[in-house]
């Protein structure tokens, strides 16, 4: 077996043919759900849009016309929840084209623009295309540590990583700005003259979007509320902060907990559809929780299902998850899931641990990294696993 | 959405035009930047108002014309502008969460109390079937403005004199705009020297039969001829027709019917050297659907944004074919994940390679990298 035709994970290693058989089962599941899409899905997203709009209006009114700390907290909270719903369940999912089947211009993946500082066009490129196509491939998926965090042993250590518990916290607080500047590839400016030459044009959509967003939350709405302007400004700031922290936590739990693996470009070269599916599963992690947690994460708590079926309405993932898990079990594939606390704790621990230099794991040992992953009994690890456990 | 046109205009001109933004452009741009446009659209919907560009119309009656044809009488709300006889509207419905648009000729005259569309149930038709099965008196439908050039010439403001010497020629569902014209003629005054020729499968399949009889009785100048498939020749027959209307070539003619009928009529008029007198309304774009074996055959792809037509075909998906034709459409993953190559298909039939679905829906977004053409296409590229 050569690396170009097989994929090694903590799960059972599948040949290309086995991977394709596995993939066909997922294709069948996709087809089944795609054919069932209809009123239920449209009703769901419209209900969420309704909730987000009412929460936003309530929040802004409470901030503008309320007095005292209680209405302030309620107002900022309602606005924060509305931003979370809009960014996660509505924006992220609609922009994936999940509701294009409905042909409603208000739900068009190509036209939708979400309510944060990241330009929709930039996002569609860096996320829908780069991240979802090249998921967790080092050097190709820039979501692996976003160019400045070390989230895997496979990444070369650099002294700047020593500060990553601090820089990651800064990112959490300002998460929307991290997301918004991601597609600008600012980290390449230093070494790439071409990147420097084009940054002006490339940054234009971001600057325009960010300008309007700053104006909206920190000038327009405060000004509308006249004497309550400082209160509204503070409330908007708080709502944005809350949304930033929440989305940071959810996104980091999707790809950086213990047990999620990264890939080298040669491993993913010429991969089949089935092998692409395998990579999506090995590169993602789920969060367990109730209905409300799933909704507030935009169903990214089902990161695995999202990566398998990015174009299916996310609200369908909870009902697909048991079947995906069953298919994974039968084919000996690990399915990484855990409570929010567990996954977030794991991410935090790894961010600290990986801040310090460690030898890069070898190809063979990488396979066995996680013992805690819900691995089916049939899972076999490659032969030289003992060393990596250290 | 409400301001797609202003959105694209600021998008294209914003960077190139003068730095001074005129007030006319600033307002929509601000509305978009602050999401006020979206909120306005949301609250309009919450209040039960029609989306911009559409009129809400209440169904006041449903008339069963024949076994498979129904007329829906509508009372349009605010924003409706009186139509001209022979025009059509686009009707937007939501069937199981999917928004679908169809164009229907108005069968009512402009002076009628209500606006009406007359819909034949198409076998397997999603919209016509839904209208027949679900729409009841009191329901609301969304319609666009009346459009179309298949109209009677407008005459002066005061009581217009009806044109004489007309021929109204129709087949099947093509009778609807012609009926609207006939109704308008009746309102304009006594009908003089007008021939109405309709083609139907059988007597039982003629819509508006009672109305036609009523108008004919009141207007001796109107001759109504119905040709039925089960009483003689199928469809339009030149010999039978020229015998019934020997002076057709001198008549201003309004023609609407199924494509094969229209082709035969056009040939007849061409031979008579009277093509200039023939006004035509096509109620469905002819779609030639190819079968799987025809993959190597070429299709014409009209690119509406670029304003040109290319020939595509051969191996691979639509993205690869367009690239071979010298185009550079936007693309990303090329394997159906990222949606970067998604574009608007205005008309035509495509097969989606991932879902296996074949769709002829007008105005739908398709992924080039997972689509194969099954007919000539028009794309928004």
Interface residues (C-beta under 8 A of the other chain):
Chain A: X31 X34 X35 X37 X38 X39 X40 X41 X42 X43 X49 X50 X53 X96 X97 X100 X101 X102 X103 X104 X105 X106 X108 X109 X110 X111 X113 X115 X124 X125 X128 X129 X132 X133 X204 X208 X211 X212 X215 X216 X220 X273 X276 X310 X311
Chain B: X1 X4 X15 X32 X33 X34 X35 X38 X39 X41 X42 X43 X46 X94 X96 X97 X98 X99 X100 X332 X333 X335 X336 X337 X338 X339 X340 X342 X355 X356 X361 X363 X364 X365
